[in-house]
Amino acid sequence: MEDKIIEERQDKDKRAMVEALKEMPIIQVACKRAGIGRATYYRWKTEDGNFAKECDTALREGVELVNDMSESQIVQLIKERKLPAI
Protein backbone atom coordinates (compact mmCIF):
# COMPACT_ATOMS: atom_id res chain seq x y z
CA MET A 1 0.00 0.00 0.00
CA GLU A 2 2.76 2.44 0.96
CA ASP A 3 4.73 1.55 -2.20
CA LYS A 4 1.71 2.44 -4.32
CA ILE A 5 1.38 5.83 -2.63
CA ILE A 6 5.06 6.54 -3.20
CA GLU A 7 4.81 5.46 -6.83
CA GLU A 8 1.77 7.70 -7.41
CA ARG A 9 3.57 10.67 -5.86
CA GLN A 10 6.65 10.02 -7.99
CA ASP A 11 4.53 9.77 -11.13
CA LYS A 12 2.91 13.10 -10.27
CA ASP A 13 6.32 14.68 -9.62
CA LYS A 14 7.69 13.25 -12.87
CA ARG A 15 4.77 14.72 -14.85
CA ALA A 16 5.35 18.07 -13.15
CA MET A 17 9.02 17.91 -14.10
CA VAL A 18 8.27 17.15 -17.74
CA GLU A 19 5.82 20.07 -17.89
CA ALA A 20 8.33 22.38 -16.22
CA LEU A 21 10.99 21.43 -18.80
CA LYS A 22 8.59 22.31 -21.62
CA GLU A 23 8.22 25.81 -20.19
CA MET A 24 11.79 26.36 -19.00
CA PRO A 25 14.50 24.12 -20.46
CA ILE A 26 16.97 24.72 -17.64
CA ILE A 27 17.28 21.68 -15.36
CA GLN A 28 17.88 23.62 -12.13
CA VAL A 29 14.94 25.95 -12.70
CA ALA A 30 12.61 23.14 -13.82
CA CYS A 31 13.54 21.06 -10.75
CA LYS A 32 12.75 23.98 -8.48
CA ARG A 33 9.40 24.58 -10.19
CA ALA A 34 8.52 20.88 -9.96
CA GLY A 35 9.65 20.72 -6.34
CA ILE A 36 12.28 18.02 -6.77
CA GLY A 37 16.03 17.95 -6.33
CA ARG A 38 18.49 17.76 -9.19
CA ALA A 39 19.89 14.50 -7.84
CA THR A 40 16.38 13.02 -7.86
CA TYR A 41 15.84 14.17 -11.44
CA TYR A 42 19.08 12.57 -12.64
CA ARG A 43 18.40 9.38 -10.66
CA TRP A 44 14.92 9.07 -12.14
CA LYS A 45 16.33 9.74 -15.59
CA THR A 46 18.85 6.93 -15.13
CA GLU A 47 16.36 4.47 -13.67
CA ASP A 48 13.32 5.20 -15.87
CA GLY A 49 13.87 5.07 -19.62
CA ASN A 50 10.41 6.42 -20.43
CA PHE A 51 10.93 9.37 -18.12
CA ALA A 52 14.30 10.02 -19.74
CA LYS A 53 12.73 10.07 -23.21
CA GLU A 54 9.90 12.33 -22.06
CA CYS A 55 12.41 14.72 -20.49
CA ASP A 56 14.56 14.81 -23.61
CA THR A 57 11.49 15.58 -25.72
CA ALA A 58 10.32 18.22 -23.23
CA LEU A 59 13.77 19.84 -23.24
CA ARG A 60 13.71 20.08 -27.03
CA GLU A 61 10.22 21.59 -26.91
CA GLY A 62 11.36 24.05 -24.25
CA VAL A 63 14.39 25.13 -26.25
CA GLU A 64 12.21 25.60 -29.33
CA LEU A 65 9.77 27.70 -27.29
CA VAL A 66 12.54 29.93 -25.95
CA ASN A 67 14.01 30.27 -29.46
CA ASP A 68 10.62 31.21 -30.89
CA MET A 69 10.04 33.79 -28.17
CA SER A 70 13.51 35.25 -28.70
CA GLU A 71 13.10 35.48 -32.45
CA SER A 72 9.70 37.09 -32.01
CA GLN A 73 11.16 39.72 -29.67
CA ILE A 74 13.99 40.51 -32.07
CA VAL A 75 11.61 40.86 -35.02
CA GLN A 76 9.39 43.15 -32.97
CA LEU A 77 12.35 45.34 -32.01
CA ILE A 78 13.46 45.55 -35.63
CA LYS A 79 9.93 46.56 -36.69
CA GLU A 80 10.09 49.31 -34.07
CA ARG A 81 13.32 50.50 -35.70
CA LYS A 82 15.37 49.66 -32.61
CA LEU A 83 18.27 48.56 -34.74
CA PRO A 84 20.75 47.97 -31.89
CA ALA A 85 18.63 44.87 -31.22
CA ILE A 86 20.17 43.35 -34.32
Legacy VTK file of the C-alpha trace (Angstrom):
# vtk DataFile Version 3.0
C-alpha trace
ASCII
DATASET POLYDATA
POINTS 86 float
0.000 0.000 0.000
2.757 2.444 0.964
4.729 1.546 -2.197
1.711 2.437 -4.320
1.378 5.827 -2.626
5.062 6.543 -3.195
4.809 5.464 -6.830
1.769 7.698 -7.406
3.568 10.673 -5.855
6.653 10.020 -7.987
4.530 9.769 -11.128
2.906 13.095 -10.267
6.321 14.677 -9.622
7.688 13.250 -12.874
4.767 14.717 -14.847
5.345 18.072 -13.147
9.015 17.910 -14.098
8.270 17.152 -17.736
5.821 20.065 -17.892
8.333 22.383 -16.218
10.986 21.429 -18.797
8.588 22.313 -21.615
8.224 25.811 -20.189
11.789 26.362 -19.004
14.496 24.120 -20.462
16.972 24.716 -17.639
17.285 21.682 -15.360
17.884 23.617 -12.129
14.936 25.950 -12.699
12.611 23.143 -13.817
13.537 21.060 -10.754
12.754 23.985 -8.485
9.401 24.577 -10.192
8.524 20.876 -9.961
9.648 20.716 -6.339
12.281 18.020 -6.767
16.032 17.949 -6.327
18.494 17.762 -9.191
19.886 14.503 -7.836
16.382 13.017 -7.855
15.842 14.174 -11.438
19.076 12.566 -12.640
18.405 9.380 -10.657
14.925 9.068 -12.142
16.333 9.743 -15.591
18.853 6.932 -15.135
16.357 4.471 -13.667
13.316 5.197 -15.866
13.875 5.068 -19.618
10.406 6.415 -20.433
10.927 9.371 -18.116
14.304 10.019 -19.735
12.727 10.068 -23.208
9.903 12.329 -22.055
12.414 14.722 -20.490
14.556 14.812 -23.612
11.490 15.582 -25.719
10.324 18.222 -23.230
13.771 19.845 -23.236
13.706 20.084 -27.032
10.221 21.593 -26.909
11.357 24.046 -24.250
14.390 25.127 -26.250
12.207 25.603 -29.327
9.768 27.698 -27.285
12.541 29.929 -25.953
14.011 30.271 -29.455
10.624 31.210 -30.893
10.039 33.793 -28.172
13.510 35.253 -28.695
13.101 35.481 -32.450
9.699 37.088 -32.013
11.158 39.722 -29.672
13.993 40.510 -32.074
11.612 40.859 -35.023
9.390 43.152 -32.968
12.349 45.343 -32.006
13.459 45.552 -35.634
9.931 46.555 -36.687
10.086 49.311 -34.068
13.324 50.495 -35.700
15.367 49.657 -32.613
18.272 48.565 -34.735
20.752 47.966 -31.892
18.633 44.870 -31.216
20.168 43.347 -34.318
LINES 1 87
86 0 1 2 3 4 5 6 7 8 9 10 11 12 13 14 15 16 17 18 19 20 21 22 23 24 25 26 27 28 29 30 31 32 33 34 35 36 37 38 39 40 41 42 43 44 45 46 47 48 49 50 51 52 53 54 55 56 57 58 59 60 61 62 63 64 65 66 67 68 69 70 71 72 73 74 75 76 77 78 79 80 81 82 83 84 85
